Amino acid sequence: MTLHWHDWTGYIGVALMLLAYLLLQAHKLHGNGLIYQLMNVLGALGVMLSLLFGAFNASAFFMEVAWLLIGIYGIARSARVRKQAREAGHKVGLD
């Protein structure tokens, strides 16, 4: 059996997503943390590439698109919360 680059991206993507979930359950990562979200986004991208360049499966592809979008939303939301916390800290320091 020959493994192509897109097969490896799929396996690595799945491993990243499963490792992220394991680390979340083991309380080593936080669900709203950047590392957790990046592991899910990169994992979803890997699986999507595998599906696009290998054997395409529409339902699996759309699930990975949703996973990717949720991860991007989580990263953006966390960045916004951190920015608001910094701005609130500066305002408190000015009073």
TIRO-2110 file (N, C-alpha, C; in Angstrom, 1 decimal):
// TIRO-2110
0.8, -1.2, 0.0, N, 1, A
0.0, 0.0, 0.0, CA, 1, A
0.9, 1.2, 0.0, C, 1, A
0.7, 2.1, -1.0, N, 2, A
1.4, 3.3, -1.1, CA, 2, A
0.6, 4.5, -0.4, C, 2, A
1.3, 5.2, 0.4, N, 3, A
0.7, 6.4, 1.1, CA, 3, A
1.2, 7.6, 0.4, C, 3, A
0.2, 8.4, -0.1, N, 4, A
0.6, 9.7, -0.7, CA, 4, A
0.6, 10.8, 0.3, C, 4, A
1.0, 12.0, -0.1, N, 5, A
1.1, 13.2, 0.8, CA, 5, A
-0.3, 13.5, 1.4, C, 5, A
-1.3, 13.3, 0.6, N, 6, A
-2.7, 13.7, 1.1, CA, 6, A
-3.2, 12.6, 2.1, C, 6, A
-2.7, 11.4, 2.0, N, 7, A
-3.0, 10.4, 3.0, CA, 7, A
-2.4, 10.8, 4.3, C, 7, A
-1.1, 11.2, 4.3, N, 8, A
-0.4, 11.6, 5.5, CA, 8, A
-1.0, 12.8, 6.1, C, 8, A
-1.5, 13.8, 5.3, N, 9, A
-2.1, 15.0, 5.9, CA, 9, A
-3.4, 14.6, 6.6, C, 9, A
-4.1, 13.6, 6.1, N, 10, A
-5.4, 13.1, 6.7, CA, 10, A
-5.1, 12.5, 8.0, C, 10, A
-4.1, 11.6, 8.0, N, 11, A
-3.7, 10.9, 9.3, CA, 11, A
-3.2, 11.8, 10.3, C, 11, A
-2.4, 12.8, 9.9, N, 12, A
-1.9, 13.8, 10.9, CA, 12, A
-3.0, 14.7, 11.4, C, 12, A
-3.9, 15.0, 10.5, N, 13, A
-5.1, 15.8, 10.9, CA, 13, A
-6.0, 15.1, 11.9, C, 13, A
-6.2, 13.9, 11.6, N, 14, A
-7.0, 13.1, 12.6, CA, 14, A
-6.3, 13.0, 13.9, C, 14, A
-5.0, 12.7, 13.9, N, 15, A
-4.2, 12.6, 15.1, CA, 15, A
-4.3, 13.9, 15.9, C, 15, A
-4.1, 15.0, 15.2, N, 16, A
-4.2, 16.3, 15.9, CA, 16, A
-5.5, 16.5, 16.6, C, 16, A
-6.6, 16.2, 15.9, N, 17, A
-7.9, 16.4, 16.5, CA, 17, A
-8.2, 15.5, 17.6, C, 17, A
-7.8, 14.3, 17.5, N, 18, A
-8.0, 13.3, 18.6, CA, 18, A
-7.1, 13.7, 19.8, C, 18, A
-5.8, 14.1, 19.6, N, 19, A
-4.9, 14.5, 20.6, CA, 19, A
-5.5, 15.7, 21.3, C, 19, A
-6.0, 16.7, 20.6, N, 20, A
-6.6, 17.9, 21.2, CA, 20, A
-7.8, 17.5, 22.1, C, 20, A
-8.6, 16.6, 21.7, N, 21, A
-9.7, 16.2, 22.5, CA, 21, A
-9.3, 15.4, 23.7, C, 21, A
-8.3, 14.5, 23.6, N, 22, A
-7.7, 13.8, 24.7, CA, 22, A
-7.1, 14.8, 25.7, C, 22, A
-6.3, 15.8, 25.3, N, 23, A
-5.7, 16.7, 26.2, CA, 23, A
-6.8, 17.6, 26.9, C, 23, A
-7.9, 17.9, 26.2, N, 24, A
-9.0, 18.6, 26.8, CA, 24, A
-9.6, 17.8, 27.9, C, 24, A
-9.9, 16.5, 27.6, N, 25, A
-10.5, 15.7, 28.6, CA, 25, A
-9.5, 15.4, 29.8, C, 25, A
-8.2, 15.5, 29.6, N, 26, A
-7.2, 15.3, 30.6, CA, 26, A
-6.9, 16.6, 31.4, C, 26, A
-7.6, 17.6, 31.0, N, 27, A
-7.5, 19.0, 31.6, CA, 27, A
-6.1, 19.5, 31.4, C, 27, A
-5.5, 19.2, 30.3, N, 28, A
-4.1, 19.7, 29.9, CA, 28, A
-4.3, 20.9, 29.0, C, 28, A
-5.4, 21.0, 28.4, N, 29, A
-5.7, 22.2, 27.5, CA, 29, A
-7.1, 22.7, 27.9, C, 29, A
-7.3, 24.0, 27.6, N, 30, A
-8.6, 24.6, 27.8, CA, 30, A
-9.4, 24.7, 26.5, C, 30, A
-10.7, 24.4, 26.5, N, 31, A
-11.5, 24.5, 25.3, CA, 31, A
-11.5, 25.8, 24.6, C, 31, A
-11.2, 26.9, 25.3, N, 32, A
-11.2, 28.2, 24.7, CA, 32, A
-9.7, 28.6, 24.4, C, 32, A
-8.8, 27.8, 24.7, N, 33, A
-7.4, 28.1, 24.5, CA, 33, A
-6.9, 28.1, 23.0, C, 33, A
-5.9, 28.9, 22.7, N, 34, A
-5.4, 29.0, 21.4, CA, 34, A
-4.9, 27.7, 20.9, C, 34, A
-4.1, 27.0, 21.7, N, 35, A
-3.5, 25.7, 21.3, CA, 35, A
-4.6, 24.7, 20.9, C, 35, A
-5.6, 24.6, 21.7, N, 36, A
-6.7, 23.6, 21.4, CA, 36, A
-7.3, 24.0, 20.1, C, 36, A
-7.6, 25.2, 19.9, N, 37, A
-8.3, 25.7, 18.7, CA, 37, A
-7.5, 25.5, 17.5, C, 37, A
-6.2, 25.8, 17.6, N, 38, A
-5.3, 25.6, 16.4, CA, 38, A
-5.1, 24.1, 16.1, C, 38, A
-5.0, 23.3, 17.1, N, 39, A
-4.9, 21.8, 16.8, CA, 39, A
-6.2, 21.4, 16.0, C, 39, A
-7.3, 21.9, 16.4, N, 40, A
-8.6, 21.5, 15.7, CA, 40, A
-8.6, 22.1, 14.3, C, 40, A
-8.2, 23.3, 14.1, N, 41, A
-8.2, 24.0, 12.8, CA, 41, A
-7.2, 23.3, 11.9, C, 41, A
-6.0, 23.0, 12.3, N, 42, A
-5.0, 22.4, 11.5, CA, 42, A
-5.4, 20.9, 11.2, C, 42, A
-6.0, 20.3, 12.2, N, 43, A
-6.5, 18.9, 12.0, CA, 43, A
-7.5, 18.9, 10.9, C, 43, A
-8.5, 19.8, 11.0, N, 44, A
-9.6, 19.8, 10.0, CA, 44, A
-9.0, 20.1, 8.6, C, 44, A
-8.1, 21.0, 8.5, N, 45, A
-7.4, 21.3, 7.2, CA, 45, A
-6.8, 20.0, 6.6, C, 45, A
-6.1, 19.3, 7.5, N, 46, A
-5.4, 18.1, 7.0, CA, 46, A
-6.4, 17.1, 6.5, C, 46, A
-7.5, 16.9, 7.2, N, 47, A
-8.5, 15.9, 6.8, CA, 47, A
-9.1, 16.4, 5.5, C, 47, A
-9.4, 17.7, 5.4, N, 48, A
-10.0, 18.3, 4.2, CA, 48, A
-9.1, 18.1, 3.0, C, 48, A
-7.8, 18.3, 3.1, N, 49, A
-6.9, 18.1, 2.0, CA, 49, A
-6.9, 16.6, 1.6, C, 49, A
-6.9, 15.7, 2.6, N, 50, A
-6.9, 14.3, 2.3, CA, 50, A
-8.2, 13.9, 1.5, C, 50, A
-9.3, 14.5, 1.9, N, 51, A
-10.5, 14.3, 1.1, CA, 51, A
-10.6, 14.9, -0.2, C, 51, A
-10.0, 16.1, -0.4, N, 52, A
-10.0, 16.8, -1.7, CA, 52, A
-9.1, 16.1, -2.7, C, 52, A
-7.9, 15.6, -2.3, N, 53, A
-7.0, 15.0, -3.2, CA, 53, A
-7.0, 13.5, -3.2, C, 53, A
-7.7, 12.9, -2.3, N, 54, A
-7.8, 11.4, -2.2, CA, 54, A
-9.2, 11.0, -2.6, C, 54, A
-9.7, 10.1, -1.8, N, 55, A
-11.1, 9.6, -2.0, CA, 55, A
-12.0, 10.6, -1.4, C, 55, A
-12.8, 11.3, -2.2, N, 56, A
-13.7, 12.4, -1.6, CA, 56, A
-15.0, 11.7, -1.0, C, 56, A
-15.3, 12.3, 0.2, N, 57, A
-16.5, 11.9, 0.9, CA, 57, A
-17.2, 13.2, 1.3, C, 57, A
-18.3, 13.5, 0.7, N, 58, A
-19.0, 14.8, 0.9, CA, 58, A
-19.4, 15.0, 2.4, C, 58, A
-20.0, 14.0, 3.0, N, 59, A
-20.4, 14.2, 4.4, CA, 59, A
-19.2, 14.5, 5.3, C, 59, A
-18.1, 13.7, 5.1, N, 60, A
-17.0, 13.9, 6.0, CA, 60, A
-16.3, 15.3, 5.7, C, 60, A
-16.3, 15.7, 4.4, N, 61, A
-15.8, 17.0, 4.0, CA, 61, A
-16.6, 18.1, 4.7, C, 61, A
-17.9, 18.1, 4.6, N, 62, A
-18.7, 19.1, 5.2, CA, 62, A
-18.6, 19.1, 6.7, C, 62, A
-18.4, 18.0, 7.3, N, 63, A
-18.1, 18.0, 8.8, CA, 63, A
-16.8, 18.7, 9.1, C, 63, A
-15.8, 18.5, 8.3, N, 64, A
-14.5, 19.1, 8.5, CA, 64, A
-14.6, 20.6, 8.3, C, 64, A
-15.4, 21.0, 7.3, N, 65, A
-15.6, 22.5, 7.1, CA, 65, A
-16.2, 23.1, 8.3, C, 65, A
-17.2, 22.4, 8.8, N, 66, A
-17.9, 22.9, 10.0, CA, 66, A
-16.9, 23.0, 11.2, C, 66, A
-16.1, 22.0, 11.4, N, 67, A
-15.1, 21.9, 12.4, CA, 67, A
-14.1, 23.0, 12.3, C, 67, A
-13.7, 23.3, 11.0, N, 68, A
-12.7, 24.4, 10.7, CA, 68, A
-13.4, 25.7, 11.1, C, 68, A
-14.6, 26.0, 10.7, N, 69, A
-15.3, 27.2, 10.9, CA, 69, A
-15.5, 27.4, 12.4, C, 69, A
-15.8, 26.4, 13.2, N, 70, A
-16.0, 26.5, 14.6, CA, 70, A
-14.7, 26.9, 15.3, C, 70, A
-13.6, 26.2, 14.8, N, 71, A
-12.3, 26.5, 15.4, CA, 71, A
-11.9, 28.0, 15.1, C, 71, A
-12.1, 28.4, 13.9, N, 72, A
-11.8, 29.8, 13.5, CA, 72, A
-12.6, 30.8, 14.4, C, 72, A
-13.9, 30.5, 14.6, N, 73, A
-14.7, 31.3, 15.4, CA, 73, A
-14.2, 31.3, 16.9, C, 73, A
-13.7, 30.2, 17.4, N, 74, A
-13.2, 30.1, 18.7, CA, 74, A
-11.9, 30.9, 18.8, C, 74, A
-11.1, 30.9, 17.8, N, 75, A
-9.8, 31.7, 17.9, CA, 75, A
-10.2, 33.2, 17.8, C, 75, A
-11.1, 33.6, 17.0, N, 76, A
-11.5, 35.0, 16.9, CA, 76, A
-12.2, 35.5, 18.2, C, 76, A
-13.0, 34.7, 18.7, N, 77, A
-13.7, 35.0, 20.0, CA, 77, A
-12.7, 35.2, 21.1, C, 77, A
-11.8, 34.3, 21.2, N, 78, A
-10.7, 34.4, 22.3, CA, 78, A
-9.9, 35.6, 22.1, C, 78, A
-9.5, 35.9, 20.9, N, 79, A
-8.8, 37.1, 20.6, CA, 79, A
-9.5, 38.4, 21.0, C, 79, A
-10.8, 38.4, 20.7, N, 80, A
-11.7, 39.5, 21.1, CA, 80, A
-11.8, 39.7, 22.6, C, 80, A
-12.0, 38.6, 23.3, N, 81, A
-12.1, 38.6, 24.8, CA, 81, A
-10.8, 39.1, 25.4, C, 81, A
-9.6, 38.6, 24.9, N, 82, A
-8.3, 39.1, 25.4, CA, 82, A
-8.1, 40.5, 25.2, C, 82, A
-8.5, 41.0, 24.0, N, 83, A
-8.4, 42.4, 23.7, CA, 83, A
-9.3, 43.3, 24.6, C, 83, A
-10.5, 42.8, 24.8, N, 84, A
-11.4, 43.6, 25.8, CA, 84, A
-10.8, 43.6, 27.2, C, 84, A
-10.2, 42.5, 27.6, N, 85, A
-9.7, 42.4, 28.9, CA, 85, A
-8.5, 43.4, 29.1, C, 85, A
-7.6, 43.4, 28.0, N, 86, A
-6.5, 44.4, 28.0, CA, 86, A
-7.0, 45.8, 28.1, C, 86, A
-8.0, 46.1, 27.3, N, 87, A
-8.6, 47.5, 27.3, CA, 87, A
-9.2, 47.8, 28.6, C, 87, A
-9.9, 46.9, 29.2, N, 88, A
-10.5, 47.1, 30.5, CA, 88, A
-9.4, 47.4, 31.6, C, 88, A
-8.3, 46.6, 31.5, N, 89, A
-7.2, 46.8, 32.4, CA, 89, A
-6.6, 48.2, 32.3, C, 89, A
-6.4, 48.7, 31.0, N, 90, A
-5.9, 50.0, 30.8, CA, 90, A
-6.8, 51.1, 31.4, C, 90, A
-8.1, 50.9, 31.2, N, 91, A
-9.1, 51.9, 31.7, CA, 91, A
-9.1, 51.9, 33.2, C, 91, A
-8.9, 50.8, 33.8, N, 92, A
-8.9, 50.7, 35.3, CA, 92, A
-7.7, 51.4, 35.8, C, 92, A
-6.5, 51.3, 35.1, N, 93, A
-5.3, 51.9, 35.5, CA, 93, A
-5.3, 53.4, 35.3, C, 93, A
-6.2, 53.9, 34.5, N, 94, A
-6.3, 55.4, 34.2, CA, 94, A
-7.1, 56.0, 35.3, C, 94, A
-8.0, 55.3, 36.0, N, 95, A
-8.9, 55.9, 36.9, CA, 95, A
-8.2, 56.3, 38.2, C, 95, A
END
